[in-house]
């Protein structure tokens, strides 16, 4: 029988011996130790150090192959195997992770399913964020939803920091907003998606997700790095939670930000999300307020698209920045804006119209210089946020 492996490329600071550390990972994260006379018995469980190298900057790299039979097909056991206790040993960074195609849990919708639900395929989807993040009552959510939905917004989400609060539970928000979603569909012929935040303990989150769906929810927002990938895996596979899952990158910086520790964002927000049940993945952009390396962003986005997921660049988007996030004719992307939409001088509806106008001008090859535009939402947005 052919053995199947999970391959991990580790990187260490200059001065660290990659061969020594690679062997420690290969054995320490699998069998640990065994007597020489037992080698044949435990060989099939032991990791293999396949190769080592150094980057031009002198950083050491080690590629280790782990038997895929050592894990149980979920993200939790995978993380324990590939980094686990070794993460306490000193600087190490996972720069790539190769998983069998069938590993883990796949989202049920992806970009294709989200486009089908919204009925929009010929352009990027526009997504907004309810603002202020905290302090709105359910009727406020319904009012804002009606304003932006009638103006042409395709999707909206709660802010990830909004849990169930005494004045605004997820269930109360859905009950207030479901009639408005129906009103928008009747008026526009479009199905607008509202990704509502799931919060609380894991067992309660799944129960909450079921109750929300019964009340008319049509999408979920979850922060799997903070609450656990197992929650998202369950959402993506439970028979009563068949809704698109939007994965938020909250806490990603703690695991992927330090250059000598944790996970490359292409692994953390790409590979793990793809195999952990996400349909759409939010991530910071190189041109936004939470910047990441442009090459990392490009690779992450290409990986998500190739795997059928919806890439959702976020944090710092506004109408004038649209050309920085789009290739001409690109449709398989969701552009997510909070402040750059809700704080438009003319109000949230004008913010939505500014994005649509920016897209039309961009696709027509026309200028986005504010002085070249007629008075209106886009001109106002460009004077406020620039390009």
C-alpha positions as CSV (number, residue, x, y, z in Angstrom):
1,X,0.0,0.0,0.0
2,X,1.3,3.5,-0.9
3,X,1.9,5.6,2.1
4,X,0.3,9.1,2.1
5,X,2.2,12.0,3.6
6,X,1.6,15.5,4.9
7,X,4.6,17.7,4.0
8,X,5.6,20.7,6.0
9,X,8.4,23.2,5.2
10,X,9.8,24.8,8.4
11,X,12.0,27.8,8.5
12,X,14.5,28.8,11.3
13,X,16.5,31.9,12.0
14,X,20.1,32.1,10.8
15,X,22.4,30.3,13.1
16,X,20.0,27.5,13.8
17,X,20.9,24.0,12.4
18,X,18.0,23.0,10.2
19,X,19.0,19.4,10.0
20,X,19.1,19.0,13.7
21,X,15.8,20.8,14.2
22,X,14.2,18.9,11.3
23,X,15.1,15.5,12.8
24,X,13.7,16.7,16.1
25,X,10.5,17.6,14.4
26,X,10.3,14.4,12.4
27,X,10.7,12.1,15.4
28,X,9.6,14.3,18.3
29,X,6.2,15.1,16.6
30,X,5.5,11.5,15.8
31,X,6.9,8.5,17.6
32,X,9.1,10.4,20.0
33,X,11.5,7.6,20.8
34,X,11.9,3.9,20.6
35,X,14.6,1.2,21.2
36,X,16.7,0.3,18.2
37,X,15.3,-3.2,18.1
38,X,11.8,-1.7,17.7
39,X,12.6,0.4,14.7
40,X,10.8,-1.8,12.2
41,X,7.6,-1.8,14.3
42,X,7.4,2.0,14.5
43,X,8.9,3.0,11.1
44,X,5.5,3.5,9.5
45,X,4.5,6.1,12.2
46,X,7.8,8.1,12.2
47,X,8.2,11.3,10.3
48,X,10.9,11.7,7.6
49,X,13.3,14.6,7.2
50,X,13.3,14.8,3.4
51,X,15.7,17.7,2.8
52,X,17.3,20.9,4.3
53,X,18.4,24.2,2.7
54,X,19.2,27.8,3.4
55,X,17.6,30.9,2.1
56,X,19.8,33.7,0.5
57,X,19.5,35.5,3.9
58,X,20.9,32.4,5.7
59,X,17.7,31.2,7.3
60,X,17.6,27.4,7.6
61,X,14.7,25.3,6.1
62,X,13.7,21.7,6.7
63,X,11.1,19.7,4.9
64,X,9.5,17.0,6.9
65,X,7.0,14.3,5.7
66,X,4.5,13.1,8.3
67,X,2.4,9.9,7.7
68,X,-1.1,11.2,7.2
69,X,-2.4,8.1,9.1
70,X,-1.0,9.7,12.3
71,X,-3.8,12.3,12.3
72,X,-7.6,12.0,12.4
73,X,-8.5,14.1,9.4
74,X,-9.3,17.3,11.3
75,X,-7.4,20.6,11.7
76,X,-6.8,20.2,15.5
77,X,-4.9,17.0,15.4
78,X,-3.0,18.3,12.3
79,X,-1.8,21.4,14.2
80,X,-0.7,19.3,17.2
81,X,1.3,17.0,14.9
82,X,3.1,19.6,12.8
83,X,3.9,22.1,15.5
84,X,2.3,21.2,18.8
85,X,4.8,21.0,21.7
86,X,7.7,21.9,19.4
87,X,6.2,25.5,19.2
88,X,7.5,25.9,22.8
89,X,11.1,25.0,21.8
90,X,12.0,28.3,20.2
91,X,11.7,30.2,16.9
92,X,10.2,28.2,14.0
93,X,7.8,29.1,11.2
94,X,5.6,26.9,9.0
95,X,6.1,28.4,5.5
96,X,4.2,25.8,3.5
97,X,1.9,22.9,4.2
98,X,1.0,20.2,1.6
99,X,-2.1,18.2,2.5
100,X,-3.7,15.3,0.6
101,X,-6.6,16.7,-1.6
102,X,-9.2,14.8,0.5
103,X,-7.9,15.9,3.9
104,X,-10.2,17.7,6.3
105,X,-13.6,19.3,5.6
106,X,-14.5,21.3,2.6
107,X,-17.0,24.2,2.5
108,X,-20.3,23.4,0.9
109,X,-20.7,26.6,-1.2
110,X,-17.4,28.4,-2.1
111,X,-17.4,31.3,-4.5
112,X,-19.7,29.4,-7.0
113,X,-22.3,28.8,-4.4
114,X,-22.2,32.4,-3.1
115,X,-22.5,33.8,-6.6
116,X,-25.5,31.4,-7.2
117,X,-27.2,32.6,-4.0
118,X,-26.8,36.3,-4.7
119,X,-27.5,35.9,-8.4
120,X,-24.4,38.0,-9.3
121,X,-21.8,36.5,-11.6
122,X,-20.7,39.3,-14.0
123,X,-18.9,41.4,-11.5
124,X,-17.2,41.3,-8.1
125,X,-19.5,41.1,-5.1
126,X,-19.6,44.1,-2.7
127,X,-19.8,43.4,1.0
128,X,-20.3,45.8,3.9
129,X,-19.8,45.7,7.7
130,X,-22.4,47.0,10.1
131,X,-21.0,50.1,11.9
132,X,-20.6,51.1,14.7
133,X,-19.4,47.6,15.7
134,X,-21.0,47.7,19.1
135,X,-24.0,49.6,20.5
136,X,-26.5,49.2,17.7
137,X,-30.0,47.8,18.6
138,X,-31.6,45.2,16.3
139,X,-33.8,47.8,14.7
140,X,-30.7,49.8,13.8
141,X,-29.3,46.8,12.0
142,X,-32.6,46.5,10.1
143,X,-32.5,50.2,9.2
144,X,-29.0,50.1,7.9
145,X,-29.6,46.9,6.0
146,X,-32.6,48.4,4.2
147,X,-30.5,51.4,3.2
148,X,-27.5,49.6,1.8
149,X,-29.5,46.7,0.3
150,X,-31.8,48.9,-1.7
151,X,-28.7,50.8,-2.9
152,X,-27.2,47.6,-4.4
153,X,-25.0,46.0,-1.7
154,X,-24.7,42.2,-2.2
155,X,-23.6,41.0,1.3
156,X,-23.2,42.4,4.8
157,X,-21.7,41.1,8.0
158,X,-21.6,41.7,11.7
159,X,-18.3,43.0,13.0
160,X,-16.4,40.1,14.3
161,X,-16.0,41.7,17.8
162,X,-19.8,41.7,18.2
163,X,-20.9,38.7,20.4
164,X,-24.3,38.0,21.8
165,X,-24.9,41.0,24.1
166,X,-28.0,41.7,26.3
167,X,-29.1,44.5,23.9
168,X,-28.3,42.7,20.6
169,X,-28.2,38.9,20.3
170,X,-27.6,37.2,16.9
171,X,-31.1,35.8,17.1
172,X,-32.6,39.3,17.7
173,X,-30.7,40.7,14.8
174,X,-31.9,38.0,12.4
175,X,-35.5,38.4,13.5
176,X,-35.2,42.1,12.9
177,X,-33.4,41.7,9.6
178,X,-35.1,38.7,7.9
179,X,-38.2,40.8,6.9
180,X,-35.8,43.4,5.4
181,X,-33.9,40.7,3.4
182,X,-37.2,39.5,2.0
183,X,-38.2,43.1,1.2
184,X,-34.8,43.7,-0.7
185,X,-35.4,40.5,-2.7
186,X,-38.9,41.5,-3.7
187,X,-37.7,45.0,-4.7
188,X,-34.5,44.1,-6.5
189,X,-34.8,40.4,-7.4
190,X,-31.5,39.8,-5.6
191,X,-30.9,37.6,-2.5
192,X,-28.7,39.6,-0.2
193,X,-26.6,37.6,2.3
194,X,-26.1,38.7,5.9
195,X,-23.3,36.8,7.7
196,X,-24.2,36.9,11.4
197,X,-21.5,36.4,14.0
198,X,-21.5,33.2,16.0
199,X,-20.1,33.4,19.5
200,X,-20.0,31.5,22.8
201,X,-18.9,28.0,23.7
202,X,-18.5,25.4,20.9
203,X,-21.5,23.4,21.9
204,X,-23.7,26.5,22.2
205,X,-22.4,27.9,18.9
206,X,-23.6,24.9,16.9
207,X,-27.0,25.1,18.6
208,X,-27.1,28.8,18.0
209,X,-26.3,28.3,14.3
210,X,-29.2,25.9,14.0
211,X,-31.6,28.3,15.7
212,X,-30.4,31.2,13.5
213,X,-31.0,29.2,10.3
214,X,-34.5,28.3,11.5
215,X,-35.1,32.0,12.1
216,X,-34.0,32.9,8.5
217,X,-30.2,33.4,8.7
218,X,-28.6,32.9,5.3
219,X,-24.8,33.0,6.2
220,X,-22.5,32.7,9.1
221,X,-19.5,34.6,10.3
222,X,-17.0,32.7,12.4
223,X,-13.5,33.4,13.7
224,X,-12.0,29.8,13.6
225,X,-8.5,30.8,14.9
226,X,-10.0,32.3,18.0
227,X,-12.9,29.8,18.6
228,X,-11.3,26.7,17.2
229,X,-11.2,25.2,13.7
230,X,-13.4,22.3,14.9
231,X,-16.3,24.8,15.2
232,X,-16.0,25.7,11.5
233,X,-15.5,22.1,10.5
234,X,-18.8,21.3,12.3
235,X,-20.6,24.2,10.6
236,X,-19.5,23.0,7.2
237,X,-20.6,19.4,7.8
238,X,-23.6,19.5,10.2
239,X,-26.9,18.6,8.4
240,X,-28.7,21.5,10.0
241,X,-26.2,24.3,9.2
242,X,-26.2,24.4,5.4
243,X,-25.3,28.0,5.0
244,X,-22.2,29.7,3.6
245,X,-19.4,30.1,6.2
246,X,-17.4,33.3,6.1
247,X,-14.1,32.8,8.0
248,X,-12.6,35.9,9.8
249,X,-8.9,36.2,10.4
250,X,-9.2,37.4,14.0
251,X,-6.1,36.4,16.0
252,X,-4.2,35.5,12.8
253,X,-1.6,38.1,13.6
254,X,-0.7,36.5,16.8
255,X,0.0,33.2,15.0
256,X,1.3,34.5,11.7
257,X,2.6,38.0,12.3
258,X,6.0,37.4,14.0
259,X,8.6,36.5,11.3
260,X,10.3,33.8,13.3
261,X,7.3,32.1,14.8
262,X,4.0,30.5,13.9
263,X,2.5,30.2,10.4
264,X,2.9,31.9,7.1
265,X,-0.4,33.6,6.2
266,X,-0.6,31.4,3.1
267,X,-0.9,28.4,5.4
268,X,-3.0,30.0,8.2
269,X,-5.5,31.8,6.0
270,X,-5.1,29.6,3.0
271,X,-4.4,25.9,3.4
272,X,-6.0,25.5,6.8
273,X,-9.1,27.5,5.9
274,X,-9.5,25.5,2.6
275,X,-9.3,22.2,4.5
276,X,-11.2,23.5,7.5
277,X,-14.6,24.1,6.0
278,X,-14.6,27.8,5.0
279,X,-16.6,29.0,1.9
280,X,-15.1,32.5,2.0
281,X,-12.0,33.8,3.7
282,X,-11.5,37.4,4.9
283,X,-7.9,38.6,4.9
284,X,-5.9,41.9,5.2
285,X,-4.5,43.5,2.1
286,X,-1.2,45.0,1.2
287,X,-2.9,48.3,0.4
288,X,-5.1,48.4,3.4
289,X,-5.0,49.4,7.1
290,X,-3.7,46.0,8.2
291,X,-1.1,45.4,5.5
292,X,0.6,42.1,4.7
293,X,3.4,41.4,2.2
294,X,2.0,41.9,-1.4
295,X,3.5,38.6,-2.6
296,X,1.9,36.8,0.3
297,X,-1.4,38.4,-0.4
298,X,-1.2,37.5,-4.1
299,X,-0.3,33.8,-3.4
300,X,-3.0,33.6,-0.7
301,X,-5.7,34.9,-3.1
302,X,-4.6,32.6,-5.9
303,X,-4.7,29.6,-3.6
304,X,-8.2,30.4,-2.4
305,X,-9.5,31.0,-5.9
306,X,-7.9,27.8,-7.2
307,X,-9.5,25.9,-4.4
308,X,-13.0,27.3,-5.2
309,X,-13.2,29.6,-2.1
310,X,-14.2,33.2,-2.2
311,X,-11.3,35.6,-1.4
312,X,-12.5,38.6,0.6
313,X,-9.8,41.3,0.9
314,X,-10.7,43.5,3.9
315,X,-9.5,46.3,6.1
316,X,-9.0,49.7,4.4
317,X,-11.0,49.2,1.3
318,X,-12.7,52.2,-0.2
319,X,-14.0,53.1,-3.7
320,X,-10.8,54.8,-4.9
321,X,-8.7,51.8,-4.0
322,X,-10.7,49.4,-6.1
323,X,-8.1,49.2,-8.9
324,X,-5.5,47.9,-6.5
325,X,-7.6,44.9,-5.7
326,X,-9.0,44.0,-9.1
327,X,-7.7,42.7,-12.4
328,X,-9.8,43.8,-15.4
329,X,-12.8,41.6,-15.9
330,X,-12.3,39.8,-12.5
331,X,-15.5,38.5,-11.0
332,X,-14.6,35.8,-8.5
333,X,-13.9,38.0,-5.5
334,X,-15.8,39.8,-2.7
335,X,-14.7,43.3,-1.8
336,X,-15.4,44.0,1.9
337,X,-15.6,47.5,3.2
338,X,-16.5,48.9,6.6
339,X,-15.5,52.5,7.2
340,X,-14.9,53.0,3.5
341,X,-18.6,52.4,2.9
342,X,-20.5,53.2,6.1
343,X,-18.7,56.5,6.7
344,X,-19.3,58.0,3.2
345,X,-20.1,61.7,3.5
346,X,-23.5,61.0,1.9
347,X,-24.3,58.1,4.1
348,X,-24.1,54.3,3.7
349,X,-26.2,54.1,0.6
350,X,-24.0,56.6,-1.2
351,X,-21.0,54.5,-0.1
352,X,-22.5,51.5,-2.0
353,X,-23.2,53.6,-5.1
354,X,-19.7,54.9,-5.0
355,X,-18.3,51.4,-5.2
356,X,-20.6,50.5,-8.1
357,X,-19.6,53.7,-9.9
358,X,-15.9,53.1,-9.3
359,X,-16.3,49.6,-10.8
360,X,-18.0,50.9,-14.0
361,X,-15.3,53.6,-14.5
362,X,-12.5,51.1,-13.8
363,X,-13.9,48.6,-16.3
364,X,-14.4,51.3,-18.9
365,X,-10.7,52.5,-18.5
366,X,-11.8,55.9,-17.2
367,X,-10.0,58.0,-14.7
368,X,-10.7,57.9,-11.0
369,X,-9.1,61.3,-10.4
370,X,-11.8,63.2,-8.4
371,X,-11.3,66.4,-10.4
372,X,-12.4,64.5,-13.5
373,X,-15.6,63.3,-12.1
374,X,-19.1,64.8,-11.9
375,X,-20.5,65.6,-8.5
376,X,-21.8,62.5,-6.8
377,X,-21.0,59.6,-4.4
378,X,-17.8,58.5,-6.1
379,X,-16.3,62.0,-6.3
380,X,-17.2,62.6,-2.6
381,X,-15.5,59.2,-1.7
382,X,-12.3,60.1,-3.6
383,X,-12.1,63.5,-2.0
384,X,-12.4,61.8,1.4
385,X,-10.2,58.7,1.0
386,X,-8.2,59.4,-2.1
387,X,-7.0,56.6,-4.4
